[in-house]
Amino acid sequence: MEYDKAELDSIKDNSIFIFTHKHADHYSGKAMREILRTKKNCKKFTQWKTKKLEKFSKSLPDFNVKAFKTKHGFSLKHNSYLITWHSKKIFISGDTENAEIIGRIKNIDWAFVPYWLLLDAKEKNIEVDAKMKALYHLYPNQKIESEIPENMVVLRKEDQLIEIPY
């Protein structure tokens, strides 16, 4: 993954970084080291530090993180996360391969999912109970054959911004 310098410069102090796994299309060690060196009080949590993340999240007002061990065939350890922020439920699936975990969570405000997770949910008749969905991990020329529902945002560019009001 490549990051625009202006995008990295725009990161604010006290930011929290939560990673599902450390593949290069999700994580840049070089960029992360630069951020932690130049920004104040930033915190980084990888899939190996979920207990620390959950403990840290309880110390913040109106913020909680629950980690779920999920499978990604190309990673030794992978997590998906349910973030509750000002009563908003935000599910980050990472690159998990199956929909069982997300199918057990109800009343999600935003679900960030790769396209194959929605295919798996459809094949297994699992409902993804989310008001809004952000679809990612589309290949550059990949077309979506069906109509895109109003409650779905297709993330095709790295600099797309989603605002979640509370």
QUIJOZI-V967824 format. One record per backbone hydrogen bond with DSSP energy under -1.0 kcal/mol. CO is the residue of the C=O (numbers start at 1). NH is the residue of the N-H. Records with the same first field share a line. If there is no record, write none. Layout:
BEGIN
CO->NH  NH
END
This chain:
BEGIN
4->8
5->9
6->10
8->11
15->43
17->45
20->79
23->26  27
28->32
29->33
30->34
31->35
32->36
33->37
34->38
35->39
40->14
43->17
45->19
46->49
49->53
50->54
51->55
52->56
53->57
54->58
56->59
57->60
60->63
62->86
64->84
66->82
68->80
71->97
72->75
78->70
80->68
81->92
82->66
83->90
84->64
85->88
88->85
89->109  110
90->83
91->112
92->81
93->96
99->103
101->104
108->131
109->132
110->91
111->134
112->93
113->136
114->117  118
115->119
116->120
117->121
118->122
119->123
120->124
121->126
128->130
129->108
132->111
133->153
134->113
135->155
136->115
139->142
149->152
151->133
153->135
157->160
END
